[in-house]
Amino acid sequence: MKDLKYLFAYLPAVFVFAGLVFKGYWTYSTIIFAFGFVPLFDQLLSSSTENFTKEVKNEKVKQQIFDWMLQLNVPLFLSILFSYLYVISTQTISTFELVGLTLSVGIVMGASINVAHELGHRSDKFNQFLSKLMLLPNLYMHFFIEHNKGHHKNVATDLDPASSRKNELLYTFWFRSVIGGYFSAWHLENERLKSEGKAVLSVHNQMIWFQLIQFAYLTTVFLLCGWKVTLLAIAVGIMGFLLLESINYVEHYGLRRKKKANGRYERVRPCHSWNSNHEMGRIMLYELTRHSDHHYLASKKYQVLDHHENAPQLPLGYPGSILLSTIPPLWFYVMNKELEKIDAETSEVKAEFRLA
């Protein structure tokens, strides 16, 4: 029964449907829950550093329920999107309600990228297809290429646009990561095709297909609902991927891998991502907050990710950290102190090593 805790991850979708049906203040219920109640419960509930035994992990990896709970998000999120587009194109709603619904759907679209992220790490074509399908309404299909082949390789280096730097503003990071990640995906796909002896401008280029599919999606919305609804469809997609990039900002802020004498970077270790064991955030984000282990072993499924003692720990959960990052002076005040602690601990270890 404890494994069913991940069903709570559907709550934002439930609140969005409530807003679509009841309107009024209910249109803001998703926002209040995601960035009000979740950060609050993260701080009130105890954090767990417990890891499963090898035997339990092997058993959990085999249990299909964890995959089903993830895959069920696909029809759920798509239903939310289509219901939203239908309501705003056929019903008369106030500006207050429209803003609330749009922000709420934008949050859920951001959550859908997190699900797409987990599915995109699977090796089978079916889950990879679901991943791309979830990325489509966010207009972020290139994430499938850039995240798996670019971000995981270059994380915690200046080569990675999704690894935020110390004292970098969240808002400037958005531009650097969004633009840099998009062009990186083109480069990675072009390199893949060249290595396989295929033409870049061909039907084999996934990036070309991604642009055509996203254009077809927006064209369909325009033909069925008009240009105003199309602009709102673009808006919720932008909100979705900016929420993703805000998570990227929090996950890797100021952490860097060292470059070795041969010019290569040290291997990715748990100390190169910010971790959070806050219980509510772990459930709502399918253990994404145990990010240190995810980058250490990207193939591990979410239900068996581990806590690492040498992983840097965020003082707040992920939702709370995102809120804090929107106020740069406060974010720098809190997080730069955390970075100084890491640097001090590293210096102590080096000193002990020299004395030994």
C-alpha positions as CSV (number, residue, x, y, z in Angstrom):
1,M,0.0,0.0,0.0
2,K,2.9,2.4,0.7
3,D,3.8,2.2,-3.0
4,L,0.4,3.8,-3.8
5,K,1.7,7.1,-2.3
6,Y,2.6,8.2,-5.9
7,L,-1.1,8.5,-6.6
8,F,-0.9,11.8,-4.7
9,A,1.0,13.1,-7.8
10,Y,-2.4,13.2,-9.6
11,L,-3.7,15.8,-7.2
12,P,-2.7,18.9,-9.3
13,A,-4.6,17.4,-12.2
14,V,-7.7,16.9,-9.9
15,F,-7.5,20.5,-8.9
16,V,-7.3,21.6,-12.6
17,F,-10.4,19.6,-13.4
18,A,-12.1,21.2,-10.4
19,G,-11.2,24.7,-11.8
20,L,-12.5,23.7,-15.3
21,V,-15.8,22.5,-13.8
22,F,-16.5,24.9,-10.9
23,K,-14.6,28.0,-12.2
24,G,-14.3,31.0,-9.8
25,Y,-11.6,30.6,-7.1
26,W,-11.2,26.9,-7.9
27,T,-9.2,28.0,-11.0
28,Y,-6.4,28.9,-8.7
29,S,-6.5,25.8,-6.6
30,T,-3.6,24.1,-8.5
31,I,-1.4,27.1,-7.9
32,I,-2.2,27.2,-4.2
33,F,-1.6,23.5,-3.8
34,A,1.6,23.2,-5.8
35,F,3.3,26.3,-4.4
36,G,1.5,26.7,-1.1
37,F,0.6,23.4,0.5
38,V,3.4,21.2,-1.0
39,P,6.3,23.5,0.2
40,L,4.6,23.8,3.6
41,F,4.2,20.0,4.0
42,D,7.8,19.6,2.8
43,Q,8.9,21.6,5.8
44,L,6.5,20.1,8.3
45,L,6.9,16.4,7.4
46,S,10.0,14.5,8.3
47,S,12.6,13.9,5.5
48,S,13.7,10.3,4.9
49,T,17.3,9.2,4.0
50,E,16.3,5.6,4.0
51,N,17.4,3.4,1.1
52,F,15.9,0.1,0.1
53,T,18.0,-3.1,0.3
54,K,19.2,-4.7,-2.9
55,E,16.6,-7.4,-2.6
56,V,13.7,-4.9,-2.2
57,K,15.0,-2.8,-5.1
58,N,15.1,-5.9,-7.4
59,E,11.5,-6.6,-6.5
60,K,10.3,-3.0,-7.0
61,V,11.9,-2.8,-10.4
62,K,9.9,-5.8,-11.5
63,Q,6.6,-4.4,-10.3
64,Q,4.6,-3.0,-13.2
65,I,2.4,-0.7,-11.0
66,F,5.2,1.9,-10.9
67,D,5.2,2.0,-14.7
68,W,1.4,2.1,-14.9
69,M,1.2,5.0,-12.4
70,L,3.7,6.9,-14.6
71,Q,2.0,6.0,-17.9
72,L,-1.5,6.9,-16.7
73,N,-0.3,10.6,-16.6
74,V,-0.3,10.6,-20.4
75,P,-4.1,10.4,-21.0
76,L,-4.6,12.4,-17.8
77,F,-2.5,15.4,-18.9
78,L,-3.7,15.3,-22.5
79,S,-7.3,15.3,-21.2
80,I,-6.6,18.3,-19.1
81,L,-5.1,20.1,-22.1
82,F,-8.0,19.3,-24.5
83,S,-10.5,20.2,-21.8
84,Y,-8.8,23.5,-21.2
85,L,-8.8,24.4,-24.9
86,Y,-12.4,23.4,-25.2
87,V,-13.6,25.4,-22.2
88,I,-11.8,28.6,-23.2
89,S,-12.9,28.4,-26.8
90,T,-16.6,27.5,-26.1
91,Q,-17.5,29.0,-22.8
92,T,-17.7,32.6,-21.5
93,I,-15.3,33.0,-18.6
94,S,-13.9,36.0,-16.8
95,T,-10.4,37.3,-17.1
96,F,-9.8,36.3,-13.5
97,E,-10.8,32.7,-14.3
98,L,-8.9,32.6,-17.5
99,V,-5.7,33.7,-15.8
100,G,-6.2,31.1,-13.0
101,L,-6.9,28.3,-15.5
102,T,-4.0,29.2,-17.7
103,L,-1.5,29.3,-14.8
104,S,-2.8,26.0,-13.4
105,V,-2.6,24.2,-16.8
106,G,0.9,25.6,-17.2
107,I,1.9,24.1,-13.9
108,V,0.5,20.7,-14.9
109,M,2.2,20.9,-18.3
110,G,5.5,21.4,-16.4
111,A,4.7,18.3,-14.3
112,S,4.1,16.5,-17.6
113,I,7.7,17.2,-18.7
114,N,8.9,15.6,-15.5
115,V,6.9,12.4,-16.4
116,A,8.2,12.7,-20.0
117,H,11.7,12.9,-18.5
118,E,11.3,9.6,-16.6
119,L,9.8,7.8,-19.6
120,G,12.5,9.2,-21.9
121,H,15.1,7.4,-19.9
122,R,13.5,4.0,-20.6
123,S,15.1,1.9,-23.4
124,D,11.9,0.7,-25.0
125,K,10.3,2.5,-27.9
126,F,6.8,2.6,-26.4
127,N,7.8,4.6,-23.3
128,Q,10.0,6.8,-25.5
129,F,7.0,7.5,-27.7
130,L,5.0,8.4,-24.6
131,S,7.8,10.7,-23.6
132,K,7.8,12.6,-26.9
133,L,4.0,12.8,-26.8
134,M,4.1,14.5,-23.4
135,L,6.7,16.9,-24.6
136,L,4.6,17.9,-27.7
137,P,2.1,20.4,-26.0
138,N,5.1,21.9,-24.2
139,L,6.7,22.6,-27.5
140,Y,9.8,21.0,-26.1
141,M,10.3,17.8,-28.0
142,H,14.0,18.5,-28.5
143,F,14.4,17.9,-24.7
144,F,14.3,14.2,-25.5
145,I,17.6,14.5,-27.4
146,E,19.3,17.2,-25.4
147,H,18.6,15.9,-21.9
148,N,19.7,12.3,-22.6
149,K,22.6,12.9,-24.9
150,G,23.7,16.4,-23.8
151,H,22.7,17.3,-20.3
152,H,23.7,13.9,-18.7
153,K,27.0,14.0,-20.4
154,N,27.9,17.7,-19.7
155,V,26.1,18.3,-16.4
156,A,27.9,20.5,-13.9
157,T,30.2,22.0,-16.5
158,D,30.0,25.2,-18.5
159,L,29.4,23.0,-21.6
160,D,25.9,22.3,-20.3
161,P,23.3,25.1,-20.8
162,A,21.0,23.5,-18.2
163,S,23.6,23.7,-15.3
164,S,23.1,27.0,-13.6
165,R,26.2,29.0,-12.4
166,K,26.9,30.6,-9.1
167,N,25.3,34.1,-8.9
168,E,23.4,33.5,-12.2
169,L,19.9,34.9,-12.1
170,L,17.0,32.5,-12.6
171,Y,15.6,34.8,-15.3
172,T,18.8,35.0,-17.4
173,F,19.3,31.3,-16.9
174,W,15.9,30.7,-18.6
175,F,17.2,32.3,-21.8
176,R,20.6,30.6,-21.7
177,S,19.2,27.2,-21.0
178,V,16.2,27.3,-23.4
179,I,18.2,28.7,-26.3
180,G,21.3,26.7,-25.6
181,G,19.5,23.5,-25.1
182,Y,17.6,23.9,-28.4
183,F,20.7,24.5,-30.5
184,S,22.5,21.7,-28.6
185,A,19.8,19.3,-29.6
186,W,20.2,20.2,-33.3
187,H,24.0,19.7,-33.0
188,L,23.6,16.4,-31.3
189,E,21.2,15.1,-33.8
190,N,23.3,16.3,-36.7
191,E,26.3,14.5,-35.2
192,R,24.3,11.3,-34.8
193,L,23.3,11.3,-38.4
194,K,26.8,12.0,-39.7
195,S,28.2,9.2,-37.6
196,E,25.6,6.8,-39.1
197,G,26.4,8.0,-42.6
198,K,22.9,9.7,-43.1
199,A,22.1,13.1,-44.5
200,V,21.3,15.8,-42.0
201,L,18.5,17.1,-44.2
202,S,16.6,13.9,-44.5
203,V,13.6,12.0,-43.0
204,H,16.0,10.5,-40.5
205,N,16.5,13.8,-38.7
206,Q,14.3,13.8,-35.5
207,M,14.7,17.5,-35.0
208,I,13.0,18.2,-38.3
209,W,10.2,15.9,-37.4
210,F,9.8,17.5,-34.0
211,Q,9.4,21.0,-35.6
212,L,6.8,19.7,-38.1
213,I,4.8,17.8,-35.4
214,Q,4.7,20.9,-33.1
215,F,3.7,23.1,-36.0
216,A,1.0,20.7,-37.0
217,Y,-0.3,20.7,-33.4
218,L,-0.5,24.5,-33.2
219,T,-2.0,24.7,-36.7
220,T,-4.7,22.2,-35.6
221,V,-5.5,24.3,-32.6
222,F,-5.7,27.4,-34.7
223,L,-8.1,25.8,-37.3
224,L,-10.4,24.4,-34.6
225,C,-10.2,27.2,-32.0
226,G,-8.8,30.4,-33.5
227,W,-5.7,32.5,-32.9
228,K,-6.5,33.6,-29.4
229,V,-6.8,30.1,-28.1
230,T,-3.6,29.2,-30.1
231,L,-1.7,32.0,-28.3
232,L,-2.9,30.5,-25.0
233,A,-1.8,27.0,-26.1
234,I,1.6,28.5,-26.7
235,A,1.5,30.3,-23.3
236,V,0.8,27.1,-21.3
237,G,3.6,25.3,-23.3
238,I,6.0,28.1,-22.4
239,M,5.0,28.0,-18.7
240,G,5.5,24.3,-18.8
241,F,9.1,24.4,-20.1
242,L,10.0,27.4,-17.9
243,L,8.9,25.4,-14.9
244,L,11.2,22.6,-16.1
245,E,14.1,25.0,-16.5
246,S,13.4,26.4,-13.0
247,I,13.8,22.9,-11.7
248,N,17.1,22.6,-13.7
249,Y,18.2,25.9,-12.1
250,V,17.6,24.5,-8.6
251,E,19.1,21.1,-9.3
252,H,22.5,22.1,-10.3
253,Y,23.1,25.7,-9.0
254,G,26.7,26.5,-8.6
255,L,28.0,22.9,-8.7
256,R,30.9,22.1,-11.0
257,R,32.9,19.0,-12.0
258,K,36.7,19.5,-12.0
259,K,38.6,19.2,-15.2
260,K,41.4,16.7,-15.1
261,A,45.0,17.1,-16.5
262,N,44.0,15.4,-19.8
263,G,41.3,18.0,-20.4
264,R,38.4,15.7,-19.6
265,Y,36.0,16.3,-16.7
266,E,35.8,14.0,-13.7
267,R,33.0,11.5,-13.9
268,V,29.5,12.5,-12.7
269,R,29.1,11.8,-9.0
270,P,26.2,12.4,-6.4
271,C,28.0,15.5,-5.3
272,H,27.3,17.2,-8.6
273,S,23.5,17.7,-8.1
274,W,21.4,19.1,-5.3
275,N,19.4,16.5,-3.5
276,S,16.2,16.8,-1.5
277,N,14.7,14.1,0.7
278,H,11.6,16.2,1.6
279,E,8.8,13.7,1.5
280,M,6.0,15.6,-0.3
281,G,8.2,16.8,-3.1
282,R,9.6,13.3,-3.6
283,I,6.1,12.0,-4.1
284,M,4.7,14.8,-6.3
285,L,7.8,14.7,-8.6
286,Y,8.3,10.9,-8.8
287,E,11.5,11.0,-6.8
288,L,13.1,13.6,-9.1
289,T,14.3,15.3,-6.0
290,R,16.7,12.4,-5.4
291,H,18.5,14.0,-8.3
292,S,22.0,13.1,-7.2
293,D,21.4,9.4,-7.7
294,H,19.6,10.0,-10.9
295,H,22.6,11.6,-12.5
296,Y,24.9,9.1,-10.9
297,L,23.0,6.2,-12.5
298,A,20.6,7.6,-15.1
299,S,19.1,4.2,-15.9
300,K,17.7,3.7,-12.4
301,K,13.9,3.8,-12.2
302,Y,12.4,6.5,-9.9
303,Q,11.0,4.1,-7.3
304,V,14.5,2.8,-6.3
305,L,16.6,6.0,-6.3
306,D,19.0,6.3,-3.4
307,H,20.0,8.9,-0.9
308,H,23.8,9.5,-0.9
309,E,25.5,10.9,2.2
310,N,28.0,13.0,0.1
311,A,25.2,14.6,-2.0
312,P,24.6,18.3,-1.3
313,Q,21.2,18.7,0.4
314,L,18.8,21.6,-0.4
315,P,17.5,23.4,2.7
316,L,14.1,23.4,1.2
317,G,12.2,21.0,-1.0
318,Y,12.1,21.5,-4.8
319,P,8.8,23.5,-4.9
320,G,10.0,25.7,-2.1
321,S,13.4,26.2,-3.7
322,I,11.8,27.2,-7.0
323,L,9.8,29.9,-5.1
324,L,13.0,31.1,-3.3
325,S,14.9,31.3,-6.6
326,T,12.3,33.8,-8.0
327,I,13.7,36.3,-5.5
328,P,17.4,36.3,-6.5
329,P,18.8,38.2,-3.4
330,L,17.2,35.7,-1.0
331,W,18.3,32.7,-3.2
332,F,21.9,33.9,-3.3
333,Y,21.9,34.6,0.4
334,V,20.8,31.1,1.3
335,M,22.4,29.0,-1.5
336,N,25.8,30.7,-1.6
337,K,26.2,29.8,2.1
338,E,25.4,26.2,1.2
339,L,28.0,26.3,-1.5
340,E,30.6,27.7,0.9
341,K,29.9,24.8,3.2
342,I,30.6,22.4,0.4
343,D,33.8,24.1,-0.5
344,A,34.9,24.1,3.2
345,E,34.2,20.4,3.5
346,T,36.1,19.7,0.3
347,S,39.1,21.7,1.6
348,E,39.0,19.7,4.9
349,V,39.1,16.4,3.0
350,K,42.0,17.5,0.9
351,A,43.9,18.6,4.0
352,E,43.3,15.3,5.7
353,F,44.5,13.5,2.5
354,R,47.7,15.5,2.5
355,L,48.4,14.9,6.2
356,A,47.8,11.2,5.7
